[in-house]
Amino acid sequence: GVIHRGILCRRGLAIWIHFWKYRNIEVMYHKNYFFHHKFLIMLQEEKLVTVLSDLVKINNDRIEGYKKAKAASDDADVKALFQHMIDDSVKYVAELNQQLLAQGAEAETDTTTSGKLYRTWMAVKTTFTGTDRYSLFSSCEYGEDAVQRAYADALSSDTAMPYSVRELIANQQANLKEAHDTIKSYRDVVSH
């Protein structure tokens, strides 16, 4: 017969334990544990997909912003710089979309709502203030600040992510920080 029958609760896990006299111990996990565990894993995967999607969107914003800035400039050197920034973000979008596909999600192609508003504001501003280099670089720096905030938020979030994904995001952020500093130095040079 059964000597003892009870529930052992540890870290939210309910385990039924049956002891037989001097024989084996049978442990049966409470059936809701598996459902709960699977649900938590699904939530973490959804959070990771959201983080990756947001980074793709902010890079798509960056691409569109630099396309507008490139069109607004008449200087070949500035157009080349902006094209370099576009090319970098196209690469980052491809890398992030590859991670989204690995998570079983669809590749992201959209931009953020705030990015659309910012580009509209930039277009209106250019119409009324002209396309002097200082204004152009100031607007681009504003966009680069938004990108840095998005990457910092992604890395500081409590979202569980594989090391390789965290490393990818950190490397992209470091490269984007260099781009930010380049834009800022161009802005500072043309302000004098």
N, C-alpha and C positions, 0 to 999 in steps of 0.2 A: 503494500500500500504506500500511499503518499505520506511522507513525514511532515512536509511543510509545503504550503502552496501560497504564493503571494505575488506582489508586484514590486519590482525594484525600479525606482525612477531615478535616472541620472541624466542630466543635461537634456531634459525633455523627452527622453526615450523611455517608453514603457515596455518592460520586459516581464513576461510571465515566467516564473521559475517553478519547476516541479522537481522535487527531490524524491528519489526512490531509495528505499533502504539499502545502503551499501552498493548501489548499482550506479547507473549513469545519471547525468544531469541533463535535462531537456530544457532548452531555452527557445522560446517562441517569441519572436519580435511582434509587437502589436502591429496589426495590419495597417493602421493609419500612419505609422512611422515611414513606411516606404512611399506612400502617397505624399506625405509632407516633405520628405527628403527630395523626391523627384520634382515637386513643386518649387522648392527653393532653388534647385539647380536651374530650372526653367526661368525663374525670375532673374537669376544672376546672368544667364545667357541673354535674356532680353535687355538687361541693363547694359551689357557689353555692346550689343547691337546698337542700342541707342547712342552710346558714347561714340562708337565708330561712325555711325550715320551723321552725327552732329559734326564730327571732324571733317567728313567728306563735304558736307554742306558749307562749312566755313571756308574750305579750300575752293569750292566752286564759287563762293562769293568773291574770294580773292582773285580767281581767274577773271571773272566778269568785271571786277573793279579795275584790274590792270588793263583789260581790253579797252575800257572806257578811257582810262588815263593815257594809254598809248595813242588812241584816236585823237585825244585832245592836245597832244604834243606835236610840235613840228620839228623837234630836234632828234637827229638820227641816234645820238648816243643815249638819249633818254628812252627812245622807242626800243633800243636794243636791251637796255636794263629792264624795262617793263616786260619785254618778251621773255627774258631770262626768268623773271618772277613767275610768269604764266607757265613756262615749261616746268619749273620746279613743282608748282601746285598740281599740274597734270600728272606728274610722277607720283606725288603724294596721294592723290585721289585713286590712282591705279593700285597702289600698295594697300590703302585702306579698304578699297572695294574687294581686293583679294581676301582680306581678313573677314569681311562681311560674308563673302561666299563660303569661306571655311566654316563660319558659324551657322550656315544654312539659311542665311538671309539673302535678299536680293541686293544687287549693286545699287548704290544711291546715285541719283543724277540731279537732284534738286538743289536749290539754294535756300538759305534761311530767309524768313520774312524780314528780319532786321537788316539783312544784307540787301534785299531788294529796296527797302526804304532808304538805306544809306546811299545806294547807287542813284536813286531818284534825286535825293538831296544833293549829291555831288553834281549831277547833270544840271540841276537848277542853279546851283552855286556857280558853275562854270559859265553858264549862260550870262549871268549878271556880273561876275567879277573878272571874266576872262580866263585865260589859261597860262598865267605866268608860272614860272617854274616853282616858286616858293609855295603858291597855293596848291599846285599839283602835288608836290612832295609832302606838304602838310596833310592833304587828304589821304594820300597813300600811307603816311605814318599812322594816321587814325585807324585805317583798316588793319595795319600790321599790329597795332595795339589790341584790337579785337581778336585777332588770330592768336596772339600770345595768351590772352585771357582764356580762350576756348581750350587751348592745349593745357594750360595750368589747371583748369577745372577738371579736365579729363584725367590728368595724372594724380590729382589730389582727391578724386572721388573715391568712395568706398566700394566701387565696382571691382569685383574679382576679375582679374584678367591674367592670361598666361604671361610668363616672363617675356616671351618673344613679342607679344603685342605691346606690352609696356615699353620694351626696348625700342620698338619701331616708333611709337608715339614720342618717346623722349628724344630719339635721334632726329625726328622731323621737327620737334620743337626747337632743338639746338640749331638746326639749319635755318629755321624760320626766324630765330633770334638774330642770326647773322644778317639775314635779309632786312630785318627791322632796323638794325644798326646801320646798314648801308643806306637805306632810305633816309634815315635820320641824319646821317653825315652829309648826304646830298642836299637835304633841306637846309642844314646849317651853312653849307658852303654858299648856296644861292641867296641866303638871307643877308650876306655881307656885301 
